[in-house]
Amino acid sequence: MRKALAVLALVLPAIACAQDLDRTLMLVATPDLEGAYRHTALVVMPAGEDRHLGFILNRASPMKFASSTLYYGGPEMVGALFAMVRKDPGQPSLRLFGDVFVTGDSKLIERVLGELPGGTRVFAGFVGWESGELADEIAAGYWYVAEPDAAQVFSQEPGENVWADLVKRVGRRLQTRLY
């Protein structure tokens, strides 16, 4: 019986995680994660066939785009611009969660920056995961998974503060669920 419970304790979180990957989520790097994604927070969305793409929220670059800070969204297509917007900007765009949308259309990005400068975050590039990679990384313990939060997406806090706040918030919730 103890063996069965131990196996269930290991398998159930993986099953729950797999179901969660069908919608937009926030990933928070665990304190032990090293390398390029150390101390990062990302919004990640499904891209079909168990693939995912996301944007690093807390890597501001010294560069500007239309007087707005340009964020390093990730290593894929760093020459391409994307924007997260606090309200529906029109087409072409995709709803991520709540009233947060994303677009890669340069004319739409310029327009929303003029209309909603505080409600728009511009990214150069994105992070991509091939089929199953994200689930494997979560199972390996690289990421905390949380509900996306517009306040965190558009936070003006420096990058390390955003990450630290999210680790505290997500870590506290995980401790509550585990004990």
Backbone hydrogen bonds, N-H to C=O, Kabsch-Sander energy under -0.5 kcal/mol:
donor,donor_aa,acceptor,acceptor_aa,energy
5,L,1,M,-2.3
6,A,2,R,-2.4
7,V,3,K,-2.5
8,L,4,A,-2.4
9,A,5,L,-2.4
10,L,6,A,-1.3
11,V,7,V,-2.5
12,L,8,L,-2.7
14,A,10,L,-0.7
15,I,11,V,-2.1
16,A,12,L,-2.7
17,C,13,P,-2.5
18,A,14,A,-2.2
19,Q,15,I,-1.8
20,D,16,A,-1.9
21,L,17,C,-1.2
22,D,19,Q,-1.4
23,R,20,D,-1.3
25,L,44,V,-2.6
26,M,146,A,-2.8
27,L,42,L,-2.7
28,V,144,Y,-2.4
29,A,40,T,-2.8
30,T,142,Y,-2.5
33,L,30,T,-2.0
38,R,35,G,-1.8
40,T,37,Y,-1.3
42,L,27,L,-2.8
43,V,55,F,-1.7
44,V,25,L,-3.1
44,V,42,L,-0.5
45,M,53,L,-3.2
47,A,51,R,-3.1
51,R,48,G,-1.9
52,H,129,W,-1.7
53,L,45,M,-2.3
54,G,127,V,-2.5
55,F,43,V,-2.1
56,I,73,G,-1.7
57,L,41,A,-3.4
58,N,41,A,-0.7
61,S,70,L,-2.5
65,F,68,S,-2.9
68,S,65,F,-1.7
70,L,63,M,-2.3
71,Y,69,T,-0.5
71,Y,122,V,-3.0
72,Y,59,R,-3.2
73,G,71,Y,-0.9
73,G,124,A,-1.8
74,G,124,A,-1.0
76,E,126,F,-2.8
78,V,75,P,-0.5
80,A,77,M,-2.3
82,F,123,F,-2.3
83,A,103,T,-2.6
84,M,121,R,-2.6
85,V,101,F,-2.7
86,R,119,G,-2.4
94,L,102,V,-2.5
96,L,100,V,-2.9
97,F,100,V,-1.4
100,V,97,F,-3.3
101,F,85,V,-2.5
101,F,99,D,-0.5
102,V,94,L,-2.4
103,T,83,A,-2.0
106,S,104,G,-0.6
109,I,105,D,-2.6
110,E,106,S,-2.4
111,R,107,K,-2.1
112,V,108,L,-2.7
113,L,109,I,-2.1
114,G,110,E,-1.5
115,E,111,R,-1.8
116,L,112,V,-3.6
119,G,116,L,-1.2
120,T,117,P,-0.8
121,R,84,M,-2.5
122,V,69,T,-0.7
123,F,82,F,-3.4
124,A,71,Y,-2.8
125,G,77,M,-0.6
125,G,80,A,-2.2
125,G,123,F,-0.6
126,F,76,E,-1.8
127,V,54,G,-3.0
129,W,52,H,-2.8
132,G,50,D,-1.6
133,E,130,E,-1.9
134,L,130,E,-0.6
136,D,132,G,-2.1
137,E,133,E,-2.4
138,I,134,L,-2.5
139,A,135,A,-2.5
140,A,136,D,-1.9
141,G,138,I,-1.4
142,Y,137,E,-2.3
144,Y,28,V,-3.2
146,A,26,M,-2.7
152,Q,149,D,-0.7
153,V,149,D,-2.2
154,F,150,A,-2.3
155,S,152,Q,-1.0
161,N,158,P,-0.6
162,V,158,P,-1.7
163,W,159,G,-2.1
164,A,160,E,-2.8
165,D,161,N,-2.7
166,L,162,V,-2.2
167,V,163,W,-2.6
168,K,164,A,-2.2
169,R,165,D,-2.4
170,V,166,L,-3.2
171,G,167,V,-2.5
172,R,168,K,-2.0
173,R,169,R,-1.6
174,L,170,V,-2.3
175,Q,171,G,-2.2
176,T,172,R,-2.0
177,R,173,R,-2.0
178,L,174,L,-2.1
179,Y,175,Q,-1.7
